[in-house]
Amino acid sequence: MARCVTLWLGCAACACALKVPAHPSPAALAKRLGTGALACGLALAPVGPAVGAGEGEGSAGFEEFAAQGGTMEAKPQCFFDECGDQSKACFTNPSCLKGITCLGNCRGEQECATQCFARFGSEKLNDWLSCTLEDKGCVTTGVKQDTSAFYATAPARLSGFRPSDLEGKWYKIRGYNAKYDCFPCQVNTFATAGAPSVKNDIEFRVPKPGGAGYWQNALVETMVDERGPQGKASFTVEGKMYGLTFHEQWYVLGAGEGSAPFVLVAYKGDTQQGPYEGAFLYAREKDAYEANPALKAKADALASKNGLDPAAFCAIDNACPAGASAFGASEDEGAKEKLAWSDVFDLAEWFRPGTTKQKAAFDPNAMK
C-alpha cells in the first residue's frame, strides 16, 4: 500500500495584508471564493526561492524544508488559468475548501494531514491537489529533492521471489511504521497478468475523528519486477494517492509456504513531501499472526535477522466493522460545513505563502 501521502503545503516566512470587506455575507463570501476572488492574493507577486537554499542544493523533502523555515513560491494565476475547472469545483464546495485550509495549517506534518483527509477528503480535493501541486506546479519549493543516499542503504532482498508468488488476496496483519503502516482493514489483491508488471488493488480505512466511523480508501499500485536504480529492490512501485504520485522500492525479506504462508516486506519511498520507510507482514488470513505459531515464529525471526524489532510492529485491525463512507466527508456531512471568516485568511496562504502564521499545535479535529 502507498504510504499515506501527505502534502508539501504552506510554510510561514513573510507577511501580507489581505484587504477584504469587513463583514461579508456568507453568500458573498462563497461567491468570492467560487469565482476565483481573493484578488489581493492573486495580485501579489510570488515569494522568492527557498530561504537558505542556494542553486543546486538538495532537500530531503518538504516536511524537513518547512521545519527549517523554507518558504514556498506560488504562482497565483496558475490556480485559475491552469487549474480553473478543479478550482471552481473545489471552491464552490465548503467541505473541499475546509480541506484546503486544514492542509495548509498542517504545514506538511504527516499525521495532521491524514486527519484533514479523514474529515474533508473527497475526489474534488484530490483533483485540485493533483492539478495545482503536481501537474501544473502552481506551488513549488524552489529546491530539488535528492534521495540517492536514502535509497543507497537497503536490506537484502529474498532472491528467487517471483511476482506470481503474490497472486491473489492478502491481508496486511502487522506494520512497522505507525505513520504509514497501521491503518485498519488493509486488503491487497495482486494480479500478475502481463508480468513483469503486477497490479495491486489496495483497500484500507482511515478512522474518522471522534470515533465517527471510517473513511474507506481504494487505490491501485503498479509494481514492476525490477531491481531499481541501486539494483537492490524486489519491486519498484508507483501509484497515486490524495492526488499526488508516490514512488517506492520494495524489498521482500522472506516468505513462508505450506501451512504458514506469509510475505515480509520492507520498503523505502518518496513523494515531494520527503522520503519514508517501513515494513509490513502479509498473510492469507486476518488472524494468522495470533492463530498460527509457526508463522509468527518464522516472521519474527526474519524481522530480527533484518534489523527489525518484532515487538515494534503494530497489530493491524482487520475486523472491518460497518460504518465506512467513501470519502472523509460524506454528502450529508459535507453539506453541514460552513465557511468561517478565518477560512479566508487560511485560504490566502495557498496564494501568498507566509500570509498567516503557523498555529501552534493545530488540531484538525477542532476546526469549526
C-alpha positions in Angstrom: 0.0 0.0 0.0 1.1 3.5 -0.6 2.3 5.3 2.5 -0.3 7.8 3.4 0.9 10.6 1.1 1.0 14.0 2.8 1.4 17.3 1.2 4.1 19.9 0.9 1.8 22.7 2.0 2.4 26.2 3.1 5.2 27.5 5.5 5.4 30.9 7.1 8.1 33.4 6.2 6.7 36.7 5.2 3.6 38.9 5.9 0.9 40.1 3.6 -2.1 42.4 4.4 -5.3 40.9 3.0 -7.9 43.6 2.2 -11.4 42.3 2.1 -14.8 43.7 3.2 -15.2 43.9 6.9 -18.3 41.7 7.2 -19.3 39.9 4.0 -22.4 37.8 3.9 -22.0 34.1 3.6 -23.4 34.2 0.1 -21.0 36.9 -0.9 -18.1 35.1 0.6 -18.9 31.9 -1.2 -19.3 33.8 -4.5 -15.9 35.4 -4.0 -14.2 32.0 -3.4 -16.1 30.2 -6.1 -15.3 32.6 -8.8 -11.6 32.9 -8.1 -11.7 36.0 -5.9 -9.2 36.6 -3.2 -8.0 39.3 -5.6 -5.3 40.5 -3.3 -3.7 37.1 -3.2 -3.9 36.9 -7.0 -2.4 40.3 -7.5 0.6 39.9 -5.2 3.9 38.9 -6.6 5.1 35.4 -5.6 7.6 35.0 -2.9 11.2 34.3 -3.8 13.0 31.0 -3.7 13.6 29.0 -0.6 15.3 30.6 2.3 18.8 29.3 2.7 18.6 27.2 -0.4 21.2 28.1 -3.0 21.2 26.9 -6.5 22.0 23.2 -6.7 21.2 22.5 -3.0 19.1 19.4 -2.3 16.3 18.9 0.1 15.1 15.7 1.9 11.5 16.8 1.1 9.0 19.5 2.1 8.4 18.4 5.6 12.1 18.9 6.5 12.2 22.0 4.3 9.3 23.6 6.1 10.6 22.7 9.5 13.9 24.5 8.7 12.0 27.7 7.8 12.0 27.4 4.0 9.4 29.4 2.0 7.3 28.5 -0.9 7.0 30.0 -4.3 3.4 30.4 -5.5 2.1 31.4 -9.0 -1.4 32.7 -8.0 -2.9 33.0 -11.5 -2.0 29.3 -12.2 -4.7 28.2 -9.8 -7.3 29.6 -12.2 -5.6 29.7 -15.6 -4.1 26.2 -15.5 -6.5 24.5 -12.9 -9.7 26.5 -13.4 -12.1 23.6 -13.5 -10.6 21.9 -10.5 -10.5 25.2 -8.5 -14.1 26.0 -9.4 -15.3 22.5 -8.3 -13.5 22.7 -5.0 -14.0 26.4 -4.2 -17.8 26.1 -4.6 -17.8 23.2 -2.1 -17.4 24.2 1.6 -16.1 20.8 2.7 -13.4 20.9 -0.1 -12.4 24.4 0.9 -12.2 23.3 4.5 -9.9 20.5 3.4 -7.6 23.0 1.7 -7.4 25.3 4.7 -6.9 22.3 7.0 -3.9 21.0 5.0 -2.4 24.5 4.8 -2.4 24.7 8.6 -0.7 21.4 8.9 2.4 22.8 7.2 3.4 19.4 5.9 3.1 17.3 9.1 2.1 13.8 8.2 -0.4 12.8 10.9 -2.1 16.2 10.9 -2.7 16.0 7.1 -4.1 12.5 7.5 -6.7 13.8 9.9 -7.6 16.5 7.4 -8.3 13.9 4.8 -10.3 11.8 7.3 -12.6 14.8 7.9 -12.7 16.5 4.5 -11.3 14.2 1.9 -13.0 13.9 -1.5 -12.3 13.4 -5.2 -12.7 17.1 -5.7 -9.9 17.8 -3.2 -7.7 15.1 -4.8 -8.3 16.6 -8.2 -7.4 20.1 -7.1 -4.2 18.9 -5.3 -3.2 16.9 -8.3 -3.5 19.8 -10.7 -2.1 22.6 -8.6 0.7 20.8 -6.8 1.8 18.2 -9.3 0.5 18.6 -12.8 0.9 22.4 -13.2 3.2 23.3 -10.3 1.3 26.3 -9.0 3.2 26.0 -5.8 6.9 25.0 -5.6 9.7 25.0 -3.1 12.5 26.0 -5.5 14.8 23.2 -4.4 15.3 19.7 -5.8 14.9 16.7 -3.6 17.9 14.3 -3.5 17.1 10.8 -2.3 20.1 9.0 -3.6 21.7 8.5 -0.2 18.4 7.3 1.3 18.0 4.5 -1.3 21.7 3.6 -1.2 21.2 1.6 2.0 18.6 -1.2 1.8 18.0 -4.6 3.3 18.9 -7.7 1.4 16.0 -9.0 -0.8 15.0 -12.6 -1.0 16.4 -14.0 -4.3 14.1 -16.1 -6.4 10.9 -14.5 -5.2 8.6 -14.3 -8.2 5.6 -11.9 -9.0 3.4 -15.0 -9.2 4.1 -15.7 -5.5 2.0 -12.6 -4.7 -1.0 -13.6 -6.8 -4.4 -13.3 -5.1 -5.7 -11.7 -1.9 -3.5 -10.9 1.1 -4.1 -9.1 4.4 -1.6 -6.8 6.0 -1.6 -8.0 9.5 1.5 -6.3 11.0 3.0 -2.9 10.3 6.3 -1.2 11.4 5.9 2.5 10.8 3.0 3.9 12.8 2.5 6.8 10.5 2.1 4.7 7.4 1.6 1.0 8.0 -1.0 0.6 10.8 -4.3 1.8 9.2 -7.2 -0.7 9.8 -8.8 -3.0 7.3 -5.9 -3.4 4.9 -6.6 -5.8 2.0 -4.2 -6.1 -1.0 -5.2 -8.1 -4.1 -2.4 -8.8 -6.6 -2.9 -9.7 -10.3 0.2 -10.7 -12.2 -1.2 -11.0 -15.7 1.2 -9.1 -18.0 4.3 -9.7 -15.9 6.8 -8.2 -15.2 4.1 -5.7 -14.1 1.9 -6.5 -11.1 -1.3 -4.7 -10.4 -2.1 -4.3 -6.7 -5.6 -3.3 -5.8 -5.5 -1.8 -2.3 -8.2 -1.2 0.3 -7.7 0.5 3.7 -9.5 2.7 6.1 -8.7 5.9 8.0 -10.6 6.3 11.3 -12.7 9.5 11.4 -12.2 12.0 14.2 -14.2 11.3 17.4 -14.9 7.7 16.6 -17.4 8.6 13.9 -16.7 5.6 11.7 -14.1 5.2 8.9 -13.2 6.6 5.6 -12.8 3.8 3.1 -9.9 4.2 0.7 -9.1 2.4 -2.5 -6.2 2.8 -4.9 -4.1 0.9 -7.4 -0.3 0.4 -7.4 1.7 -0.6 -10.4 4.6 -2.9 -9.4 7.4 -3.9 -11.7 9.7 -6.9 -11.2 13.0 -5.0 -11.4 15.9 -4.2 -9.1 15.6 -0.4 -9.2 18.5 2.2 -9.7 20.5 0.7 -6.9 20.0 -2.9 -8.0 18.6 -3.9 -4.6 14.8 -3.9 -4.9 12.4 -6.8 -5.3 9.9 -4.5 -7.0 9.7 -0.9 -8.0 6.3 0.6 -7.2 4.3 3.7 -8.3 0.8 4.9 -7.5 -1.2 8.0 -6.8 -2.9 8.8 -3.5 -4.7 12.0 -2.4 -3.9 13.5 -5.8 -0.1 13.0 -5.6 2.2 10.4 -7.1 4.5 8.3 -4.9 7.4 6.0 -5.8 8.6 3.1 -3.7 11.1 0.3 -3.7 10.0 -3.0 -2.0 12.4 -5.5 -0.6 10.9 -8.9 0.1 12.8 -10.1 3.1 11.3 -13.6 3.3 8.3 -15.7 2.7 6.6 -18.7 4.3 4.8 -21.6 2.5 2.6 -24.5 3.2 0.6 -24.2 6.4 2.2 -20.8 7.2 2.0 -18.6 4.1 3.3 -15.1 4.6 5.4 -12.4 3.0 7.6 -10.0 4.9 8.3 -6.7 3.1 10.4 -3.7 3.9 10.1 -0.6 1.7 11.6 2.8 1.0 9.6 5.5 -0.8 9.4 9.2 -1.6 7.0 11.9 -2.5 7.5 15.6 -2.8 6.8 15.5 0.9 10.1 13.7 1.5 11.4 10.1 1.9 9.9 7.5 4.2 10.3 3.8 5.0 8.8 1.0 6.9 7.8 -2.7 6.7 4.7 -4.9 6.9 3.7 -8.5 7.0 1.2 -10.2 4.6 -0.8 -13.3 5.4 -3.7 -15.1 3.8 -5.8 -14.9 6.9 -6.7 -11.9 9.1 -5.7 -13.6 12.4 -2.7 -15.6 11.1 -0.1 -14.0 13.3 -2.0 -14.8 16.5 -3.5 -18.1 15.4 -0.5 -19.7 13.7 2.5 -20.1 16.0 4.7 -21.4 13.2 4.0 -18.3 11.0 4.7 -16.0 14.0 8.0 -17.6 14.8 9.3 -17.6 11.2 8.2 -14.0 10.6 9.7 -12.7 13.8 12.9 -14.5 13.1 13.1 -12.9 9.7 12.4 -9.5 11.1 15.1 -9.8 13.7 17.6 -11.0 11.1 16.9 -7.9 9.0 17.3 -5.5 12.0 13.6 -5.0 12.7 12.3 -5.5 16.2 9.3 -7.8 16.1 7.9 -6.1 19.2 7.9 -2.8 17.4 5.3 -3.9 14.8 1.7 -2.8 15.3 -1.2 -5.3 15.0 -3.4 -4.2 12.2 -7.2 -4.3 12.9 -8.8 -6.2 10.0 -12.2 -6.6 11.6 -13.6 -4.1 9.1 -16.9 -3.1 11.0 -19.7 -1.4 9.3 -19.8 2.4 9.3 -17.3 3.3 6.5 -18.0 6.1 4.0 -16.5 6.6 0.5 -15.0 9.9 1.4 -13.7 11.7 4.5 -16.7 14.0 4.2 -19.9 12.2 3.2 -22.5 14.2 1.2 -24.6 14.8 4.3 -21.5 15.8 6.4 -20.2 18.0 3.7 -23.4 19.9 3.4 -23.2 20.8 7.1 -19.8 22.5 6.7 -19.9 26.3 6.8 -17.1 28.7 5.9 -15.8 30.9 8.7 -14.2 34.3 8.4 -10.9 32.7 9.4 -11.0 30.4 6.4 -10.4 33.4 4.1 -7.1 34.1 5.7 -6.1 30.4 5.8 -7.0 30.0 2.1 -4.9 33.0 1.2 -1.9 31.0 2.4 -2.0 29.0 -0.8 -1.9 32.1 -3.0 0.6 34.0 -0.9 2.7 31.6 1.3 3.6 33.4 4.5 0.3 35.3 4.8 -0.7 33.6 8.0 1.5 32.4 10.9 1.6 28.7 11.7 -0.8 27.9 14.5 0.9 26.2 17.4 -0.5 22.7 18.0 -3.0 23.0 15.2 -5.7 20.2 15.6 -7.8 19.3 12.5 -10.4 17.8 14.8 -11.0 21.1 16.5 -11.7 23.0 13.2 -15.0 24.8 13.1 
